[in-house]
Amino acid sequence: MNLPLPFRIFNGISVLLFAAFAFFQYNDIDPTVYHRASSLDAALWLGFYALIAILFALSLFQKAAPRWLLLAGALACLVEMGRTGWGLWINLFGEEDFTVVQIKMTAEDPRVELTREFFGALIALVGVGVLWWERRKFAAALPFPPGETPSSPPGIKEESGES
């Protein structure tokens, strides 16, 4: 995909950002801090953020990420938002004040971590949406080889009517 420089910079920063998100998932296995902490959950989040980083990397080094992979990324985002949405709901409408910057998260109050995870998945979904838009805008804007038009089959040059 022939992205303009600002999009390449944005996508490069996004690769680094989501790779950092994936890297920091190792700390989510402490049961005294996190709600239902498990190595499997941390590995799933690591894989989730790594997938989004890979999608952004593909946009830098390949023609474009396949649609099925973008759909898989969007589906993963929606699944993670569904899994963590109840924590956001409790944080917004529960008896305690809304917070995402609580000093210490506890297993008895998982709403802060779940809210952060929900917003992480939402940010990832926005990222997948940006990649989908880039794919539609810039993959379709590639110039055709000389003499070929969008209506001509690949490799067939159209004859000009001039003699």
Backbone hydrogen bonds in HBPLUS format (Angstrom, degrees):
<---DONOR---> <-ACCEPTOR-->    atom                        ^
c    i                          cat <-CA-CA->   ^        H-A-AA   ^      H-
h    n   atom  resd res      DA  || num        DHA   H-A  angle D-A-AA Bond
n    s   type  num  typ     dist DA aas  dist angle  dist       angle   num
A0007-PHE N   A0004-PRO O   3.05 MM   3  5.57 124.8  2.37 114.1 127.2     1
A0008-ARG N   A0004-PRO O   3.07 MM   4  6.39 153.9  2.14 151.7 159.7     2
A0009-ILE N   A0005-LEU O   2.91 MM   4  6.15 158.6  1.96 158.8 164.0     3
A0010-PHE N   A0006-PRO O   2.95 MM   4  6.15 163.9  1.98 143.4 148.2     4
A0011-ASN N   A0007-PHE O   2.83 MM   4  5.96 165.0  1.85 148.9 153.3     5
A0012-GLY N   A0008-ARG O   2.87 MM   4  5.97 150.2  1.96 141.3 149.9     6
A0013-ILE N   A0009-ILE O   2.91 MM   4  6.17 160.5  1.95 155.0 159.6     7
A0014-SER N   A0010-PHE O   2.89 MM   4  6.12 151.8  1.97 145.3 154.1     8
A0015-VAL N   A0011-ASN O   2.91 MM   4  6.17 148.4  2.01 144.3 151.9     9
A0016-LEU N   A0012-GLY O   3.19 MM   4  6.52 164.4  2.22 147.8 150.5    10
A0017-LEU N   A0013-ILE O   2.84 MM   4  6.06 157.6  1.89 150.4 157.5    11
A0018-PHE N   A0014-SER O   2.92 MM   4  6.01 177.2  1.92 154.9 155.6    12
A0019-ALA N   A0015-VAL O   2.93 MM   4  5.97 148.1  2.03 144.9 154.7    13
A0020-ALA N   A0016-LEU O   2.92 MM   4  6.07 148.3  2.02 141.2 149.6    14
A0021-PHE N   A0017-LEU O   2.92 MM   4  6.28 153.6  1.99 146.2 154.0    15
A0022-ALA N   A0018-PHE O   2.96 MM   4  6.16 155.8  2.02 140.4 146.5    16
A0023-PHE N   A0019-ALA O   2.90 MM   4  6.14 157.6  1.95 145.0 151.4    17
A0024-PHE N   A0020-ALA O   3.00 MM   4  6.21 155.5  2.06 153.9 158.7    18
A0025-GLN N   A0022-ALA O   3.19 MM   3  5.50 164.8  2.22 112.1 115.7    19
A0028-ASP N   A0025-GLN O   3.10 MM   3  5.58 170.6  2.11 120.9 123.4    20
A0033-VAL N   A0030-ASP O   3.08 MM   3  5.61 156.0  2.14 115.5 122.8    21
A0034-TYR N   A0030-ASP O   2.92 MM   4  5.99 177.9  1.92 169.1 169.5    22
A0042-ALA N   A0038-SER O   3.11 MM   4  6.40 166.1  2.13 150.0 153.5    23
A0043-ALA N   A0039-SER O   2.86 MM   4  6.04 154.8  1.93 147.0 154.5    24
A0044-LEU N   A0040-LEU O   2.84 MM   4  6.10 151.9  1.92 150.0 158.0    25
A0045-TRP N   A0041-ASP O   2.99 MM   4  6.27 160.5  2.03 152.7 157.2    26
A0046-LEU N   A0042-ALA O   2.89 MM   4  6.07 154.4  1.95 144.7 152.7    27
A0047-GLY N   A0043-ALA O   2.86 MM   4  6.07 161.7  1.89 147.8 152.4    28
A0048-PHE N   A0044-LEU O   2.82 MM   4  6.00 150.5  1.91 143.7 152.7    29
A0049-TYR N   A0045-TRP O   2.95 MM   4  6.16 172.8  1.95 156.8 156.4    30
A0050-ALA N   A0046-LEU O   2.90 MM   4  6.01 153.0  1.97 146.6 155.4    31
A0051-LEU N   A0047-GLY O   2.87 MM   4  6.02 151.0  1.96 144.2 151.2    32
A0052-ILE N   A0048-PHE O   3.24 MM   4  6.61 156.5  2.30 147.6 152.8    33
A0053-ALA N   A0049-TYR O   3.00 MM   4  6.26 157.9  2.05 147.1 153.4    34
A0054-ILE N   A0050-ALA O   2.85 MM   4  6.08 155.0  1.92 149.9 156.9    35
A0055-LEU N   A0051-LEU O   2.93 MM   4  6.22 153.0  2.00 147.9 155.3    36
A0056-PHE N   A0052-ILE O   3.11 MM   4  6.44 157.8  2.16 148.8 153.6    37
A0057-ALA N   A0053-ALA O   2.92 MM   4  6.18 153.0  1.99 145.4 153.9    38
A0058-LEU N   A0054-ILE O   2.81 MM   4  6.05 156.1  1.87 153.9 159.5    39
A0059-SER N   A0055-LEU O   3.30 MM   4  6.59 146.2  2.43 139.0 146.7    40
A0060-LEU N   A0057-ALA O   2.94 MM   3  5.20 140.9  2.10 103.7 115.5    41
A0061-PHE N   A0057-ALA O   3.15 MM   4  6.45 144.2  2.28 150.0 160.1    42
A0062-GLN N   A0058-LEU O   2.82 MM   4  5.30 144.9  1.95 151.5 152.6    43
A0069-LEU N   A0066-PRO O   3.04 MM   3  5.36 127.6  2.33 104.0 117.3    44
A0070-LEU N   A0066-PRO O   3.11 MM   4  6.53 154.2  2.18 152.3 160.0    45
A0071-LEU N   A0067-ARG O   2.81 MM   4  6.09 159.6  1.85 156.6 162.7    46
A0072-ALA N   A0068-TRP O   2.93 MM   4  6.09 149.0  2.02 136.3 144.9    47
A0073-GLY N   A0069-LEU O   2.94 MM   4  6.17 151.8  2.02 141.8 149.3    48
A0074-ALA N   A0070-LEU O   2.89 MM   4  6.20 157.6  1.94 149.9 155.7    49
A0075-LEU N   A0071-LEU O   2.84 MM   4  6.03 159.6  1.88 149.6 155.5    50
A0076-ALA N   A0072-ALA O   2.90 MM   4  6.07 157.1  1.95 145.6 151.9    51
A0077-CYS N   A0073-GLY O   3.01 MM   4  6.26 152.8  2.08 144.8 152.0    52
A0078-LEU N   A0074-ALA O   2.98 MM   4  6.29 161.5  2.01 151.3 155.6    53
A0079-VAL N   A0075-LEU O   2.89 MM   4  6.13 156.9  1.95 152.7 159.1    54
A0080-GLU N   A0076-ALA O   2.99 MM   4  6.19 164.6  2.02 148.9 152.8    55
A0081-MET N   A0077-CYS O   2.88 MM   4  6.12 154.3  1.94 149.9 157.8    56
A0082-GLY N   A0078-LEU O   2.90 MM   4  6.08 150.5  1.99 142.8 150.8    57
A0083-ARG N   A0079-VAL O   2.91 MM   4  6.19 149.2  2.00 148.3 157.0    58
A0084-THR N   A0080-GLU O   3.12 MM   4  6.24 140.9  2.28 142.4 151.2    59
A0085-GLY N   A0081-MET O   2.85 MM   4  5.53 124.3  2.17 142.1 153.3    60
A0087-GLY N   A0084-THR O   3.08 MM   3  5.69 137.3  2.27 114.6 124.5    61
A0089-TRP N   A0085-GLY O   2.90 MM   4  6.19 160.3  1.94 153.5 159.6    62
A0090-ILE N   A0086-TRP O   2.96 MM   4  6.19 161.5  2.00 146.5 150.4    63
A0091-ASN N   A0087-GLY O   2.92 MM   4  6.04 151.6  2.00 139.3 148.1    64
A0092-LEU N   A0088-LEU O   2.79 MM   4  6.04 151.9  1.87 153.6 160.6    65
A0093-PHE N   A0089-TRP O   2.82 MM   4  5.90 172.0  1.83 157.7 160.3    66
A0094-GLY N   A0090-ILE O   2.72 MM   4  4.55 130.4  1.96 130.5 133.6    67
A0109-ASP N   A0106-THR O   3.12 MM   3  5.26 143.6  2.26 100.8 110.9    68
A0114-LEU N   A0110-PRO O   2.97 MM   4  6.14 169.6  1.98 164.5 167.9    69
A0115-THR N   A0111-ARG O   2.87 MM   4  5.84 149.0  1.97 138.1 146.5    70
A0116-ARG N   A0112-VAL O   2.99 MM   4  6.25 159.5  2.03 148.5 153.9    71
A0117-GLU N   A0113-GLU O   2.87 MM   4  6.12 158.2  1.92 149.0 155.4    72
A0118-PHE N   A0114-LEU O   2.84 MM   4  6.01 154.3  1.91 143.8 151.1    73
A0119-PHE N   A0115-THR O   3.00 MM   4  6.28 164.9  2.03 152.0 154.9    74
A0120-GLY N   A0116-ARG O   2.87 MM   4  6.10 146.3  1.99 144.7 155.0    75
A0121-ALA N   A0117-GLU O   2.95 MM   4  6.21 156.7  2.01 149.9 155.0    76
A0122-LEU N   A0118-PHE O   2.88 MM   4  6.18 147.5  1.99 144.8 155.1    77
A0123-ILE N   A0119-PHE O   2.86 MM   4  6.04 157.4  1.91 145.9 151.1    78
A0124-ALA N   A0120-GLY O   2.99 MM   4  6.22 154.0  2.06 141.5 149.0    79
A0125-LEU N   A0121-ALA O   2.88 MM   4  6.13 149.2  1.97 142.1 150.6    80
A0126-VAL N   A0122-LEU O   2.97 MM   4  6.29 156.0  2.02 149.5 155.4    81
A0127-GLY N   A0123-ILE O   2.94 MM   4  6.23 152.8  2.01 144.6 152.6    82
A0128-VAL N   A0124-ALA O   2.89 MM   4  6.26 152.8  1.96 149.8 156.7    83
A0129-GLY N   A0125-LEU O   2.92 MM   4  6.19 153.4  1.99 145.8 153.7    84
A0130-VAL N   A0126-VAL O   2.88 MM   4  6.22 150.4  1.97 149.1 157.1    85
A0131-LEU N   A0127-GLY O   2.97 MM   4  6.28 157.4  2.02 148.3 154.3    86
A0132-TRP N   A0128-VAL O   2.89 MM   4  6.14 153.4  1.96 148.2 155.5    87
A0133-TRP N   A0129-GLY O   2.96 MM   4  6.19 159.3  2.01 147.4 152.8    88
A0134-GLU N   A0130-VAL O   2.83 MM   4  6.09 163.2  1.85 153.2 158.0    89
A0135-ARG N   A0131-LEU O   2.88 MM   4  6.03 156.9  1.94 145.5 152.0    90
A0136-ARG N   A0132-TRP O   3.02 MM   4  6.31 157.5  2.07 147.5 153.0    91
A0137-LYS N   A0133-TRP O   2.85 MM   4  6.05 161.7  1.88 156.2 161.7    92
A0138-PHE N   A0134-GLU O   2.79 MM   4  5.62 167.1  1.80 151.9 156.3    93
A0139-ALA N   A0135-ARG O   3.13 MM   4  5.19 143.0  2.27 120.4 130.9    94
A0148-GLU N   A0145-PRO O   3.00 MM   3  5.63 164.1  2.03 142.7 144.9    95
A0158-GLU N   A0147-GLY O   3.16 MM  11  5.92 173.2  2.16 154.3 152.2    96
A0152-SER N   A0149-THR O   3.08 MM   3  5.37 145.9  2.20 107.6 117.3    97
A0156-ILE N   A0153-PRO O   3.12 MM   3  5.70 158.5  2.16 142.8 142.6    98
